Every structure is written in structure tokens, then in C-alpha cells.
Amino acid sequence: MTRKAIMIGSPGPKNSANYLKGVDTDLHHFVSFLKSPIGGSWEDPEIEDLSDYTLENLIEIIQEINTDYLLVYFSGHGYQYLKETIIALNDTETISITNLISFIKASKALIILDTCRKGIHDEYESFTGPESLSFKSTLNQPNTQEKFMNILAESHDGIAIAYACSVGEISNDTELGGDYTYSLLKTSLEWYANQNNESVLSINGANDLTHQYLKFKSNFNQNPQLVSVKGKEERLNFPFAIK
């Protein structure tokens, strides 16, 4: 089994009212999580930052990626247009999730989108947010990469998409990061701390924990969704965190 992670950040124009200060924090937190034992001990060559790439270059790179498992993480601006979720790759170019999926060649893929899904003309709000996350060296474990890959090999083929919110909702963001990304990683760390034996937290379980956490934090205004595409299973059991 081989794996590859693509990180994409799109905060919008600097010094503008729509600039998302938390995008850089989200990317830092997520990469730190992946590299830690709990996230599967990903190595630097397995992780690629495609922020600030043009649409043409992004499509070309995704099409050239030859891997069994592809993880795409996006933090930034997005909106809903009819039945499509659209993400902004930079200040001028966008891509629909359906279009993005069409370029993926991996048999297993997870797309995590920390972006809004309101209509393009809807108003957005300002937010207050969480404390910064850290992934301590006390999480050192042997063979987490091997365990992660073995579990991944046994999972069903297909594409899973984790949305930070439901259609018509906003994905809260602060200079400390997006609430969804923060909650996803924080609840995974709490899960890890509560495990007495070796275990695995699938993206399904991680998203369920995040949903419960955000349900009360957002007063039921932000409800993450996890959907599967091109898969035989309704809930694809890709590993997310491991102990």
C-alpha cells in the first residue's frame, strides 16, 4: 500500500474583510497530526502542500499522483451552488468537489473540507474560537505507520468526503484555525487518551465525535457531514487515528 496527502489552503486576499486568518493554523495543525504517531506517522515525502497553485497545475499534479490512498485536506473559502460544493483554490479560481473527484485515480481517497457551504450571496458572520493544538512527543509509539497501512489495506475502495458543515451552514473560522479542524483533531486526541489498548479510530468515528462536540459548541448551527462516493459501503472505514 502507498499513500499521499495533499494540503490546500485558500484564505482569500490578505488585508481584506474576507481573509481567513486561521487557514495557516489549520494546515500546521493537520500536518503535525499526520506526522505524529496518532495520525499514522506520515513522512515528509508523503505530504505535499498545493496551496497557491493554479487550477491547471493542481489538476495536473492530482492526475499524476499514483498511489493507493489519497488524502486531500482543504481549508479556506467555499460555497454551495445548487447541489455542488465549490472551493476557492486561490483568489480567482474555483473547482467543484465533483470535478475534483473526477481527477483522482486512487482506489481509496478521503477528502476533508473545512469550508462554508452557504449560498454564494449569503452573509457570513464573525467568530470566536478555540485554543491552539499541540501534538506532544509523549505520543511516541512504534510501528504506527505499519499498523495504519495494514488497516488501510483492509478497508473498502471508494471515496469519502468529510464536510465541515451541512449545506446552507458556515464553517466557523478564527485566527487560531477552523472550528471543524480543531474539533476533529481535539476529539481524536481525547479518544487516544481514553484508550487502554491498541485501537483505531476511523474517519467515521472521528467525524461522529466531532459532530457531537460541535453540536453544542455551535448551538446546533454547524453540523459536519460524511458521505461516500463510488463505494459499495455507506460508511467507508478509512483509519484516521491510531493507538
N, C-alpha and C positions, 0 to 999 in steps of 0.2 A: 504494500500500500504506500502511496505517496500522497502528500498534502501540500496545499499552497494557500496562503492567506493574503487577501488584498485589502488594504486600508484606504479609504477615501474620505477626505474631509472637505467640506464646502461651506465655509462660514458666511459667505457673502462679502460685499465690498467693505473694506475697513473704513472706519470713521463715518459709517452710515447708521441710521436707526435700526436697520435690519441685520447688522453684523452680529453673529453668534460667537460670543467670547468663549463659550465652553467647548467648541469643537476640538481645539488643540488638546485640551484636557482629556476629552473623550478618547482621542487617538492614543495619547500617552497611557491612559489607564488600561485601554483594551490591549495594547501591545504588551504592556507589563504583565497583564493577566495571562496572555498566551505564552509568554516566555517562562512564567512561573510553573512549578510542578503541578499546581492545582489546575492550570489551564492546558496541560498536556506537554509542557516543556518544548514549545516550538523554538526552532533555531532561526537565526537572522536570515539565512538564505531562503527560508520558507515563507518569510513575511515581506511583502512589497508595498510601499506607500505610493499610491497613484493619485494623490491629491494634486490639484492644479494641472492635471493633464487635460488635453483637449479631448473632445468626444471621439474623434478619429483615432487618436493614439490609444485611448482607453479600449476601444473596441478591438483594435489590432492586437494589443497585449493580451486581452482576455482570450481571443481566438487562438493565440499561440501557446497558451498555457496547457501543458499536457500533464494532468495529474488525476489521481483517483478521487480526491476530495478537495473541493474548493470552498473556502470561507471568504465571503465578501462582507466587509463591515463598512457602513456608511454613516457619517454624522454630518448633518447640515440641513440646508433648506430643502423643502419638498412641499408638494400639494396634491390634491386629488382633482382629477379632471374626468368626469363621468365615472367609469369603472376602473380607471387607471390611476395608480400612484406614480407621480413624476418626481424625480430627484434632480436637483441642480448640481451639475458637475463642476461648474465654475460660474463666473458672473454672467455669462452669455449663453451657455449650452445646457440642455437638459436631456434626460433619457427616461423613458417609461420602464417600469420593472419588467413588463412583458418583453420589451425589446432587449433589455439587459440579459434576461434569461435565455433568449434565443441565441446568444453568442457563447454560452457556457457549454463546454464539451465534457466536463467531468461527470461521471456517473452518479456521484454524490455531491451535493452542494448545499451550503447553508448561507442564506443572505440575511444579515441583520441590519435593519434600517432604523436609525434614531432620527426620525424626521416627522414633520407635521403631515397630516392628511386632510386638512380642511380645503375648501374650495379656494381657488387662486385669488378670488376677490374678497375673501373673508378677512376680518380684522384679527390681528394677533395681540396677545397680552404680554405683560412683563411678569417675571417670575423671581422667586427667591429659592435658593437651592441648598444642596447637601454639602457635607464636609468632604474634603479630599480623601481619596482612597490610597492605600499603600499595600503592596504585596511584600511581606516580610520574608527574610531569608529563613525564618523558622519553618517555612513550608517545604524545606528540602525533603525530597523523597527519592528513592532510587527507582529507576525503570518506569517512570510515569509516561515517558514518550512511547515506550514499547506497549504498555498497557492501553494507552489511548488508541494507538494504531490497531491493536488487536480487536478492541471493541468496535472501532470504526469499520473494520473489515467485515464484521458480522452484521452490521446494520443494513437495512434495505436501501436499494438505489432510489434516487429521487432528489427533488429539490425542495427544501423547506425555507420559508420566508418568515422571519420574526419581525413584525411591525411594532414600533414603539407605542402606537396608539391605534384606535379604530378609525374607520372612515368618518370624517367630519370633526375629528378631535385634533388638538395641538399636542406636540411633544415638547414638554417643558424643558427650557434650557437656561443655564446661568453661566457665569464665568468659571464656575467650578465643574462644569460638564452638564450633559443632559440627564434629566431625572431617570430616564429609562436605562441608559448605560450604567449610571451609578447604581441603580437598584438591582440590575441584572448581576453585576459583579459583587455587590454587597451581600445579596441573599445567597450567592454561591459561596462566598467566604463563610457566611453563617452556617450554611449546610455543611461545609467542610469541618468546621469546628465542632459540630454536633455528631459527627460520625466516629464511632468507636472501632469500626472495622473497614477493610478495603471496600470501596463502593464507587459508583459512577452516577453523576447527575446528568441526565440527557437534556438536550435543549428544550424538550417538552416540559420536564420538571423544572428547569431553571425559569422558563417563561411563566409557568404556573406560580412559582414563588414570587416572581417579580410582579405579576398581576395582583396578587394578594397584597403585596407591600404598597404598590401604587394606588390601589383601590382606596385606601384610607388616606394616604398622603395627598392625593389629588382630589379628595372628596368625590370620588367616582367619575372624575372628568377625564381621566386618561386610562384607557383600557387596552393593554397590549394584545396583539393577535398573533397566532402562529398558524400558518396554512401550509399545505403541501402541494407541490406541483409535479406532475409527471411521475408520481409514485403510487405504488399499489397500496401503501399503508396510509391511513388517515393521519397518523402521527408518526413521523419518522424519528427514530430513536438515536440520532447522532449524539455522541458524547460531547458534553460541554465542559464539565468539571470532573476531576477525578481524585480519588484518595486511595 
